[in-house]
Amino acid sequence: MNRPLDAPPDRIAVERERIDLLVQRDGIAAAMQWVERTMRIYRRAVLNRHHYASRDEYRRRFIRSYCAFKAWLASVASSSNPAGSSIGE
């Protein structure tokens, strides 16, 4: 990834790389479980005022990562459910 040293990382690209590694190493089902678990951890961390993730300098990063995970899950769900029926109903 080529970017200036002082530029913040693109959270979507960073998280996508992490997920791609997991998919290659462990498979799609394991990657989905990891993403769902990590989303829960990040959400709790941001909402916990005693966790560093709730601080202004980190909060946005955690939220962006959470959104990247959520978008990835949605893309996986839509690609594995081409008929458009609702997942989980």
N, C-alpha and C positions, 0 to 999 in steps of 0.2 A: 504494500500500500504506500503510494508516494504522496506525502503531504508535508507541509512545513512542520517543524518540531513543536511549534507553539499552537498549532491548530488542534482543536478537539477532534477525537476520532469520530468517524461516522458510525454511530451505534448500530444502525441497521446492518451495515457491512460487517462490523465486528461480530455481532451476534450471529449473522448468517454463516460466517466462517466457522464459528464454534459449533453451530448446528450441523453444518455440512460434515465436519469432522466426526461428530457423533453418529450421523447417518451412515457414513462410510465404515466406521469402526464397529458400531453396535446394531445398526439397522433402524428403520423408520419408527417402529413401535417403541423401542428404547429411547430414541431421540424425542419422540412425542412425550413420553413419560417424564424425561428430564426437563423439557421445556415447561410442561405443566407444573412440575414441582418447583422449578426455579421461579416461575411467575408468582406462585404463592409465597415463596420466601422473599422475593423482592417487594411484593405488595406489603407484606407484614413489616418489613424493614423500613419502608418509606413512611408507614403510618405510626411507627413506634418512635416517639420523640427522644428516646434514649439511644437509638441506633444511629450510627453515623450517616446512614442513608437518608435520614430525615433532614440533614443539614443542607442548606441552600447549595453549597458547592458540589454535592453528590446527588441530591434529590432528582434533578433533571436527568442525569445519566441513568439512574435506576428506572425512571419512568420511561425514558426512550427505549431502554432495553426491553422493558415490559411490553411496550407497544410493538417492538420488533418481533418479540416472541408471539404475541397475539396475532399479528399479521401472518406470521409463518404458519401457525396452527390453522388459521382460516384458509390459507392457500392449500395446505395439505388436505383439509377437509373438503374443499371444493374440487380438488383434483381427484380425490378418491370417491366422490359422490357426484358423478356427472349428471345424474337424473335431476338434481336440484332438490331432492327430498331433504327434509330437515334432519340433522344429526342429533341424536339423543332424545328424540321424541318417541 
